[in-house]
Amino acid sequence: MKQQANLTKYKIIAFIGLIIMGIGSFMSCLAPTAAMCNVGSGILIVSIIIMAYAFYFWRP
């Protein structure tokens, strides 16, 4: 039962990383200034790290 709870935790982390990745991609593609574009790119890098962590433990 504990293993199932851990898998659910990593599924949620992966889903949050996916949402953050969507936000970051919109920011980096549609930003009116270069600074906002760089912030969007930074958010994309953070979301890749979050999703890599989640998918390391939860392999669908």
HELIX and SHEET records of a PDB file:
HELIX    1   1 LYS A    2  LEU A   30  1                                  29    
HELIX    2   2 ALA A   34  PHE A   57  1                                  24    
END                                                                             
